Amino acid sequence: MPDFLKKEFQKAKESSLTPDCRENECSGCGVCDFKKIKPVLYEIRETDEKKDSIQDKGLKKMPDDAFKKFELTFSKLGKARFFGHLELATIFQRAVKRAGLTAKYSQGFNPSMRLSFENALPVGMESEEEILYIYLEKDISPDTIIDVFNQTLPEGLCIKGCKPFNRLKKINHDTSSYIIQFFDHGLEKERVAAFLDLPEFIVNDLSKKKKIRKTDLRKSVEKISFIDLQTIKMVLKKYNERNVRPFEILTKYFNLDDDAVKKARIKKIT
């Protein structure tokens, strides 16, 4: 065994291979005793032959003009709020396959389904209305897409609308409204009023490109109102094309710790 491993190490440095002993002579590795332990051979049948991976996945090679881009509106509520963004993409990809729909895939060695989300929700946040873009066969009706999706999606995810994508129609999503329900304690009205009276409240953080960026949290908040002592409504605006989340406001100005924010029930309503 030690001699065999030394030879294998030398072969590795020379980038040479050891032949498969099931089809060639014994390599002398020392594993087999040829009584109880010996190579196992199977007869290769036609059904065992490797198939094209594209066909195995049920991907149909269709021309680009056979597809159309659709805009799907969906809700993410209840237990579905714990789905992460990447997990959500996987769920929709599986739903397409289970529903028997034909989607458009990217080109290249590792094709991927052509779908995207307008927004990436943080884990733990609910939403009554999110948007998904996906390329499907152009002859399928929006009503059919809604029906087959809702039969395969898990609890908490529901397609509410579907229509062909119109790139000429611009949707105004400059503001987002959230309902935030606290369980341990709510915000103090005096503290909220003090924040709304501020001319600015600048915070620094790192962007995805590891660059320091400044954000005026006061200018990103359009409104904070009380529904009851434990529940507030917060309306946020985009700041320099950046979507500010309630988590930033609650932790950086109101000094709530991460646990308190995680316990809060945050729902995006528009």
C-alpha positions as CSV (number, residue, x, y, z in Angstrom):
1,M,0.0,0.0,0.0
2,P,2.7,2.6,0.8
3,D,4.5,1.8,-2.4
4,F,1.3,2.2,-4.4
5,L,0.6,5.6,-2.8
6,K,4.1,6.8,-3.6
7,K,3.6,5.8,-7.2
8,E,0.2,7.6,-7.3
9,F,1.8,10.7,-5.8
10,Q,4.4,10.7,-8.5
11,K,1.8,10.1,-11.2
12,A,-0.2,13.1,-9.9
13,K,2.8,15.3,-10.3
14,E,3.2,14.0,-13.8
15,S,-0.5,14.4,-14.5
16,S,-0.8,10.8,-15.6
17,L,-3.7,8.4,-14.9
18,T,-4.0,5.0,-13.3
19,P,-6.1,2.6,-15.5
20,D,-9.4,1.3,-14.2
21,C,-8.6,-2.2,-12.9
22,R,-12.0,-3.4,-13.8
23,E,-11.0,-3.1,-17.5
24,N,-7.2,-3.4,-17.2
25,E,-4.6,-5.2,-15.2
26,C,-4.5,-5.0,-11.4
27,S,-2.9,-1.7,-10.2
28,G,-1.7,-3.3,-7.0
29,C,-3.5,-0.8,-4.6
30,G,-3.9,-3.5,-2.0
31,V,-7.6,-3.0,-1.4
32,C,-8.8,-6.3,-2.9
33,D,-8.0,-9.7,-1.6
34,F,-9.9,-11.3,-4.6
35,K,-11.8,-13.5,-2.1
36,K,-14.2,-11.4,-0.1
37,I,-13.2,-8.0,-1.6
38,K,-12.9,-7.8,-5.4
39,P,-14.0,-5.5,-8.3
40,V,-17.7,-5.6,-9.1
41,L,-18.6,-5.6,-12.8
42,Y,-22.1,-4.8,-14.2
43,E,-23.4,-5.4,-17.7
44,I,-24.0,-2.1,-19.5
45,R,-27.5,-2.0,-20.9
46,E,-28.9,0.5,-23.4
47,T,-31.1,2.1,-20.8
48,D,-28.1,2.8,-18.6
49,E,-26.3,4.8,-21.3
50,K,-25.8,8.4,-20.4
51,K,-28.4,10.7,-21.9
52,D,-28.1,14.3,-22.9
53,S,-28.2,16.4,-19.7
54,I,-30.3,19.0,-21.4
55,Q,-33.0,16.5,-22.3
56,D,-32.9,14.9,-18.9
57,K,-33.8,18.2,-17.3
58,G,-36.8,18.5,-19.7
59,L,-35.4,21.6,-21.5
60,K,-36.8,22.1,-24.9
61,K,-34.6,23.6,-27.5
62,M,-36.9,26.3,-29.0
63,P,-36.2,29.5,-30.9
64,D,-36.1,32.8,-29.0
65,D,-39.2,34.0,-30.8
66,A,-41.2,31.2,-29.3
67,F,-41.1,32.8,-25.9
68,K,-42.6,36.0,-24.3
69,K,-41.7,37.8,-21.2
70,F,-44.4,37.8,-18.5
71,E,-44.8,39.9,-15.4
72,L,-46.1,38.0,-12.4
73,T,-47.4,39.6,-9.2
74,F,-47.2,37.4,-6.2
75,S,-47.6,37.5,-2.4
76,K,-45.1,36.1,0.2
77,L,-46.9,35.7,3.5
78,G,-46.9,33.6,6.6
79,K,-44.2,30.9,6.8
80,A,-43.0,31.8,3.3
81,R,-41.4,35.0,4.8
82,F,-38.5,32.7,5.9
83,F,-37.6,31.9,2.3
84,G,-34.3,33.7,1.2
85,H,-34.0,35.4,-2.2
86,L,-32.0,32.6,-3.8
87,E,-34.2,29.9,-2.3
88,L,-37.2,31.8,-3.7
89,A,-35.7,31.6,-7.2
90,T,-35.2,27.9,-6.8
91,I,-38.8,27.4,-5.7
92,F,-40.2,29.2,-8.7
93,Q,-37.9,27.2,-11.1
94,R,-39.2,24.0,-9.6
95,A,-42.7,25.2,-9.8
96,V,-42.3,25.8,-13.5
97,K,-41.1,22.2,-14.0
98,R,-43.8,20.7,-11.9
99,A,-46.4,22.7,-13.7
100,G,-45.2,21.4,-17.1
101,L,-44.5,24.9,-18.4
102,T,-41.7,25.6,-20.9
103,A,-39.4,28.4,-19.9
104,K,-36.6,30.1,-21.7
105,Y,-33.0,29.2,-20.7
106,S,-29.8,31.1,-21.1
107,Q,-27.1,29.8,-23.5
108,G,-23.8,28.3,-22.6
109,F,-22.4,25.3,-20.8
110,N,-24.6,25.6,-17.7
111,P,-28.1,27.0,-18.9
112,S,-30.2,28.7,-16.3
113,M,-33.9,29.6,-16.4
114,R,-34.5,33.2,-17.5
115,L,-36.3,34.7,-14.5
116,S,-35.7,37.8,-12.3
117,F,-37.3,39.6,-9.4
118,E,-37.9,43.3,-9.3
119,N,-36.9,43.4,-5.6
120,A,-35.0,41.1,-3.2
121,L,-36.8,40.9,0.1
122,P,-34.8,40.2,3.3
123,V,-35.4,36.9,5.1
124,G,-38.3,37.3,7.5
125,M,-40.2,40.0,5.7
126,E,-43.7,39.5,4.3
127,S,-45.0,41.2,1.2
128,E,-48.5,41.5,-0.2
129,E,-47.2,42.3,-3.7
130,E,-43.9,41.4,-5.3
131,I,-43.0,41.1,-9.0
132,L,-41.3,38.3,-10.9
133,Y,-40.3,38.4,-14.6
134,I,-40.1,35.2,-16.5
135,Y,-39.9,34.0,-20.2
136,L,-42.5,31.4,-21.0
137,E,-44.1,30.1,-24.3
138,K,-45.8,33.1,-25.9
139,D,-49.1,31.2,-26.7
140,I,-49.9,30.3,-23.1
141,S,-52.6,32.5,-21.5
142,P,-51.9,34.6,-18.3
143,D,-54.9,32.9,-16.6
144,T,-53.4,29.4,-17.3
145,I,-50.0,30.6,-15.8
146,I,-51.7,31.8,-12.6
147,D,-53.7,28.5,-12.2
148,V,-50.8,26.1,-12.8
149,F,-48.4,28.1,-10.6
150,N,-50.8,28.2,-7.7
151,Q,-51.3,24.5,-7.8
152,T,-47.5,23.8,-7.3
153,L,-46.2,26.7,-5.1
154,P,-45.8,26.0,-1.4
155,E,-48.0,27.6,1.3
156,G,-47.5,31.3,1.6
157,L,-46.7,32.0,-2.0
158,C,-49.5,32.9,-4.3
159,I,-49.6,34.3,-7.8
160,K,-52.1,37.2,-7.8
161,G,-51.7,38.5,-11.4
162,C,-50.0,37.8,-14.7
163,K,-49.6,39.9,-17.8
164,P,-47.3,40.3,-20.8
165,F,-44.3,42.5,-19.9
166,N,-44.6,46.0,-21.3
167,R,-41.2,47.7,-21.3
168,L,-42.8,51.0,-22.4
169,K,-44.9,51.2,-19.2
170,K,-42.9,52.5,-16.3
171,I,-44.1,51.5,-12.8
172,N,-43.6,54.0,-10.1
173,H,-42.0,52.2,-7.1
174,D,-40.3,55.2,-5.6
175,T,-42.1,54.6,-2.3
176,S,-42.8,51.4,-0.3
177,S,-45.2,51.0,2.7
178,Y,-44.6,48.7,5.6
179,I,-46.8,47.6,8.5
180,I,-44.5,46.8,11.5
181,Q,-45.9,45.0,14.6
182,F,-43.7,44.8,17.7
183,F,-44.1,42.1,20.3
184,D,-41.8,43.1,23.2
185,H,-42.3,46.9,23.1
186,G,-43.2,49.5,20.5
187,L,-41.6,52.8,19.6
188,E,-42.1,55.9,21.7
189,K,-44.2,58.6,20.0
190,E,-41.9,61.3,21.3
191,R,-38.9,59.5,19.7
192,V,-40.7,59.2,16.4
193,A,-41.7,62.9,16.4
194,A,-38.1,63.9,17.2
195,F,-36.9,61.8,14.2
196,L,-39.4,63.4,11.8
197,D,-38.4,66.9,13.0
198,L,-34.7,66.2,12.0
199,P,-33.4,68.0,8.9
200,E,-31.2,65.0,8.2
201,F,-29.7,61.8,9.7
202,I,-26.6,60.6,7.9
203,V,-25.3,57.1,8.4
204,N,-22.3,55.4,6.7
205,D,-22.1,51.8,5.6
206,L,-20.3,49.7,3.0
207,S,-21.8,49.0,-0.5
208,K,-21.6,45.6,-2.2
209,K,-18.4,46.9,-3.8
210,K,-16.9,47.6,-0.4
211,K,-17.1,51.3,-0.8
212,I,-18.2,53.7,1.9
213,R,-21.5,55.3,1.1
214,K,-23.6,57.9,2.9
215,T,-27.3,57.6,3.4
216,D,-29.7,60.2,4.8
217,L,-32.2,58.1,6.6
218,R,-34.4,61.1,7.3
219,K,-34.8,61.9,3.7
220,S,-35.6,58.2,3.0
221,V,-38.6,58.3,5.4
222,E,-41.7,59.9,4.0
223,K,-44.0,59.0,6.9
224,I,-44.2,57.1,10.2
225,S,-47.7,56.8,11.8
226,F,-49.1,54.8,14.7
227,I,-51.9,52.2,14.1
228,D,-51.8,51.3,17.8
229,L,-49.2,51.2,20.6
230,Q,-47.5,48.1,19.2
231,T,-48.0,48.7,15.5
232,I,-46.7,51.4,13.1
233,K,-46.9,52.2,9.4
234,M,-43.7,53.3,7.8
235,V,-43.5,54.8,4.3
236,L,-40.0,54.8,2.8
237,K,-38.6,56.5,-0.3
238,K,-35.7,55.5,-2.5
239,Y,-32.5,57.4,-1.7
240,N,-30.1,57.8,-4.5
241,E,-31.7,54.9,-6.3
242,R,-31.2,52.7,-3.2
243,N,-34.0,50.9,-1.4
244,V,-33.8,51.7,2.3
245,R,-35.3,49.0,4.6
246,P,-37.2,49.4,7.9
247,F,-34.4,47.4,9.6
248,E,-31.9,50.3,9.0
249,I,-34.3,52.9,10.5
250,L,-35.1,50.8,13.5
251,T,-31.5,49.8,14.4
252,K,-29.6,53.0,13.4
253,Y,-31.8,55.7,14.8
254,F,-34.2,54.0,17.2
255,N,-31.3,51.8,18.5
256,L,-33.4,48.6,18.6
257,D,-31.2,45.5,18.8
258,D,-31.2,42.8,16.2
259,D,-33.3,40.4,18.3
260,A,-36.1,43.0,18.8
261,V,-36.2,43.7,15.1
262,K,-36.2,40.0,14.2
263,K,-39.1,39.4,16.5
264,A,-41.1,42.2,14.9
265,R,-43.6,41.2,12.1
266,I,-42.7,43.4,9.1
267,K,-45.1,43.3,6.1
268,K,-44.6,45.2,2.9
269,I,-48.0,46.2,1.7
270,T,-47.2,48.4,-1.4
